[in-house]
Amino acid sequence: MSMPMSIEWKLLTHGREKRLQHQQNMFEIEFSGYKLFPINQTIEIKRHHDSDQIGSGKIVEITWKEERTICTYQLLSLYNVN
């Protein structure tokens, strides 16, 4: 069965991001389905679709596996705190 792919220009975390140990400002987030993001470009990071931007980041790696997308990104700036 085919899985649709979406092209994204914002990273919506919904609070599911995980900080990677031993790597400064690096996070990983997993999405269901296949998503394509621009690599090594600055993008907006938001908690939810309707929320304000919480920061900016740069996606450094995307892995597609078993109908899910694993995205590794570097947090470049944070506009507010958790």
C-alpha positions, 0 to 999 in steps of 0.5 A: 500500500502506498503512503502519501508524502508531504513537503513541509516548510515548518517543523511542528513538534507538538512537544514530541522532540527528544534532545540527543545526548552528547550533541549540543542543541541537537534534537530528534522527532518522529512523524507518521508518514513520509515528510520531506523537509529542506536540508541545511536551511533555516526553518521555523519551529512551532509547537502547533500549527496555530501557535507562535514560532518558538525558534528556528532550526536547521534539519541535518538528517531525514530518515524514512523507515516503515511509513514514518519519518525521523528528523534530526535537527539543530536548534539555532535560536529559541524565542521563548522558554518551555 
